[in-house]
Amino acid sequence: MRTPTSGFADELGQLDGDNSNVFGPELGEFSGEGNQHAGDADDAGMKTGTTTVGLKTDEGVVLATDMRASLGNMVSSKDVQKVEEIHPTGALTIAGSVSAAQNLISSLQAEVRLYEARRGEDMSMQALSTLTGNFLRSGAFLIVSPILGGVDDEGSHIYSIDALGGTTEEEYTVTGSGSQFALGVLEQHYEDDLSLDEAEEVAARAIKSAVERDLASGNGINVAVVTEDGVDVSKYKDIDQLL
């Protein structure tokens, strides 16, 4: 399992060869009779889960995820990266099918580069959120539920994007099986005037809350801090290091 990296120039090659298993077996938890992929996983004894959170500040955005991947009742990986840089000042968290997640990330990275090459400027976060939603609505990336966070000329942005492509800009948001535990923490501690350091601590508290109550979340935290200067992804095996 590879460790988080902050360089954007090498991102397109990260999902090839030995780096193809970025997210582990399956991540995220989805329910519903219309979700055939989730039903197939349940029939095969596959249980999936994760917790990802995103929140914005005036200085930038913070995205955080746990590091566990599960297979049935077994923890199949304790070192999973679930947040990726997809734009010079944008990152994506993932809960969902691993193959779809890998394909979605590589597709977004390619489209961002094409946009920059053709227009001579970086894609805005609104355009990137629309592109992500369109990809998911196409049905080619089942089942993925990401959080998109980034900074552009208009400021900081956090987008909640569901598995069918519905896109909503939020102050803070959550995805995954530990969402309900993480959301309660964000509701209590999020404020409009948080600094980036304070936002990082709030995100860590939210992930810690989920890890303590959700069996499918755990084993540390990945944190992406996104500013106008770029994306910095770090990992911590001990969440208390951020508290």
N, C-alpha and C positions, 0 to 999 in steps of 0.2 A: 504494500500500500504506500503510495507516495505521500510525502508531506506537503503542506501548503506552500505555494510559491507566490511571489508578488510580481514577477515579470510578465508583461502582456505580450511581448514579442514572440515568445515561444509557445503561447497557449494553444495554437491550432494543432501542434504535434503532441500535446499531452495526453490525448485519449487514444494514442496508437500503441501497439506493442505492449511492453511491460506495464505501461501506465493506463491500460484500458479499463482496469477494475477500479475506477475512481470512487464509486459510491457503494461498493459491496453488492450483496445479492439483490435486495429490494428494499426500498425506503418509503416511508409514508404509509398512512392507513386510510383507506377509502371504503365507504360502504354504499349500499344502494343496489336495488335489483337490476338496474340497467347497466351496472358496471361488471361486464363479463370477465374482464381481466382479473379484477379483485376476487370474483367468485372462483375462477380457476385456481388462483393462488391458495384460497382457503381449502378447496377440495384436495389439493396436493399437500396440505399440512403447512403451507407457507403463511407465516404471520409477520406482518411488516409494521414498522413504526419509526418515528423520529420526532424531533422538536426543532423548529426553526423560528426565529424571531427577527423582526426588523423594526427600527425606529429612526426617526430623523431629528436632526438638530439644525440650528442656523449654520453650524460649521461643517456639517456633513452628515453621513448616515452610518449607522452601525448595524451589521447583520451578524447573527450568531446562531450556531447549531450545536447539537450534541454530536458524538462521534461513534455511536453504536449502530451496527447492523445485526438484525436477528433473522434466524431461520427456524421457524417453529418455536420450540421452547429453548433453543440454543442461541447464544450470542455468537454469531459467525465472524464478526470483526469488531475490534475495539479501537480501530484507528482509521475511521472513515472521514474523508473530507466531503462536506455537503454544501460548501459555498465556493463559487468559482468566479474569477474575474472574466467578464465577457466584453468589456468596454474599457477604454483608458481610465474612465471615472465611473465605472458601473460594475456591479456584481450581482450574482443570482444565487439564491439558496434553492435547494431541491428537496422535495418529498415526493416519492413516487417510483415508478418503474425504472430500473437502472439503465436498460437499453435506450428507453425513450429519453431519459435525462442526459445521457451521453450525447445522443443525436441532437437534442435541443441545444445543448451548450455549444457543440461544434458548429451547428448551423447559425446560431446567433453570432458567434465570433466571426464567422466568414462573412455574414451580411454586414456586420459593423465595419469590417475592413473594406468591403466593396463600396459601401456608402462613403467612407472617407476618401477612397481613391477616386470615385466619380465626382464628388462634390467639393473636395478639398476642405472639409470640415467634419468634426465629430457629430455623430447622430445624437439628437436630443433625447432626454429620458422619456419624454412623451412618445416620440417616434419609436423608441426601443420597446416601450411597454406595449404599444399597438402591434408591433412586429411579433412580440412574444405571444400576445393573445391570439393573433392571426394564425401563428404556427399551431397553437394548441387547438384552435377551432377546426383546423384542417383534419384532425383525427389521426395524424401521423405520429403523435407523441403521447399516446396513452400509456400509463396514467401518471401525469406529472402535475404537481401543484407548487409553483415556485413563488418566492418573494423577490422582487427586483428592487434594488436600491442604487441610487447614483446621484451625481451632482452635475449640473450643466449651467448655462448662462442664467437660468431662471432660479437657481438655488438647489436645495436638497429635495429629493423625492423618494418616497417609499410606495411601491405598488403591490397590492395583493392581487394575485392572478390565480383563478381557480382552474381545475383540471379541464374545463370546457372553454377556457379562454376569457371568462369574465374578468374585467380589469377595473380595480378601484384604487384611487390614490388615497393613502392613509397617513396619519401621523405615526402610527405604529400598527403592527399586524403580526400574526402567528400562523403557522401551518403545522400539520403532522398530528400524530396520535397524542402527544403531550400538550396540545394547544390550550386546552381548558385550564391547565395548571399554570402555564406560562402567561396566559392572558390576564389572569387575576393579579399577578405581580405587576404587569405593565399598567393595568388600570390604577393600581395604587400608587405607583412610583413615577409614572411618566409625567413630565412637565414641559411646557413649551420652551422654557429657557435653559434646558439642560445643556451642559458642555459636552464635548465628545467623550471626555473621560467619565463623566457622570452617566452618560448614555451607555457606555461600555459596561459600567457596573450594574446598571438596571437590567441590561440584556443578560448579563451573567447571572443575576438573581433569578430572572425568569427561567433560564435554562436549568439552573440548579433546582428550582421548584419542580419542574417537570421531571427531572432525573430522579428526584426523591419519590415520586408517585407513579410515574409511567414506566412499566417494566421494559418497554421497547426503546427507551432513551437512556443514555448514560455514557460512561467512560471518558468524560472530558468535554472540552468545548473548542470549537473553531470560531474565531471572531474575524470579521472583515470590517475594517474602518475605511470608509470611502470619503475622500475630500476632493477638492478641485485639483490637488496635486497628484492624485492617483489612488490605487487600491492597495491596502496593506492587510494581508491575511496572516493570522497567527493561530497557533494551537496551544492549548494548555490541558495537561492531563488532570490537573487539580484546579477546579473551578474557583476555589477559594483564593487563588493567586490574583484574581481580578476583584476581589471583594475587600 
